[in-house]
């Protein structure tokens, strides 16, 4: 629906058709936006980075990040809802880790990207 004229209208039409075929559904875009929203918080990114180093309990996360356990727990609930972290119970202790290698890769690739900016 653009008023911009391309010099090669045949190629333009092919490019538009190819892009439209590969577009995500509205639902997929909403989920992707929610993922990036979860990743767009300073505290949650710190938690994800700490967990990329290894499994930690809430009290260890609180100590590492110099925050209260209740603040950490609140953020962990949001990260669990976004399927970015998982937990396991061992007696009264709850240990958190990254949900899978995709999350580890997101953190790693984000770090790689910002290190290129330097």
C-alpha positions in Angstrom: 0.0 0.0 0.0 3.0 2.3 -0.5 3.3 5.1 -3.0 7.0 4.4 -3.6 7.7 3.3 -7.1 10.4 0.6 -7.6 12.4 0.6 -10.8 11.9 -3.1 -11.3 8.2 -3.7 -10.8 8.4 -7.5 -11.6 11.1 -8.0 -9.0 9.2 -5.9 -6.6 6.1 -8.0 -7.0 8.2 -11.2 -6.5 9.9 -9.8 -3.4 6.5 -8.8 -1.9 5.0 -12.2 -2.6 7.9 -14.0 -1.2 7.9 -11.9 2.0 4.2 -12.3 2.5 4.5 -16.0 2.2 7.0 -16.1 5.0 5.3 -13.7 7.4 4.3 -15.0 10.8 0.8 -15.2 12.0 -0.6 -12.4 14.3 -0.4 -14.8 17.2 3.3 -15.6 16.5 4.1 -11.9 16.3 2.3 -11.3 19.7 4.3 -14.1 21.3 7.6 -12.8 19.8 6.8 -9.3 21.1 6.1 -10.7 24.6 9.4 -12.5 24.5 11.3 -9.3 23.7 9.3 -7.5 26.3 10.5 -10.0 28.9 14.0 -9.6 27.7 13.7 -5.8 27.7 14.1 -5.4 31.5 17.4 -4.6 33.2 16.8 -6.8 36.2 15.5 -9.8 34.2 18.5 -9.6 31.9 20.8 -9.7 34.9 19.0 -12.7 36.2 19.2 -14.5 32.8 22.9 -13.7 32.6 23.5 -15.1 36.1 21.6 -18.2 35.3 23.6 -18.6 32.0 26.5 -19.2 34.3 24.8 -22.0 36.1 21.8 -23.1 38.2 21.1 -20.9 41.3 18.5 -20.8 44.1 16.5 -17.6 44.8 18.7 -16.7 47.8 21.9 -17.0 45.7 20.4 -14.9 42.9 19.4 -12.3 45.5 22.9 -12.2 46.9 24.6 -12.2 43.5 22.4 -9.3 42.2 22.3 -7.5 45.6 18.5 -7.5 45.6 15.7 -8.8 47.9 14.5 -12.3 47.5 10.9 -11.0 46.9 12.1 -8.8 44.1 14.0 -11.7 42.5 10.9 -14.0 42.9 8.7 -11.5 41.2 11.0 -11.3 38.2 11.4 -15.1 38.1 7.6 -15.5 37.9 7.6 -13.3 34.8 10.6 -15.2 33.3 8.8 -18.5 34.0 5.6 -17.2 32.3 7.7 -16.3 29.3 9.3 -19.8 29.3 12.8 -18.4 29.7 13.6 -20.1 33.0 12.6 -23.3 34.7 12.9 -24.5 38.3 13.3 -27.7 40.3 12.6 -28.3 43.9 15.0 -30.0 46.2 13.5 -30.2 49.7 12.6 -26.6 50.6 15.0 -25.2 48.1 14.0 -24.0 44.6 16.7 -23.9 42.0 16.4 -22.0 38.8 18.1 -22.4 35.4 17.6 -21.2 31.9 14.8 -23.1 30.2 16.9 -24.4 27.3 19.8 -23.7 25.0 17.7 -21.3 22.9 17.6 -18.9 25.9 21.3 -19.4 26.5 21.9 -18.6 22.8 19.7 -15.4 23.1 21.9 -14.2 26.0 25.1 -15.2 24.2 24.1 -13.7 20.9 23.0 -10.5 22.7 26.4 -10.2 24.3 28.1 -10.9 21.0 26.1 -8.2 19.3 26.8 -5.5 21.9 30.5 -6.4 22.0 30.6 -5.6 18.2 29.3 -2.1 18.9 32.5 -1.2 20.9 
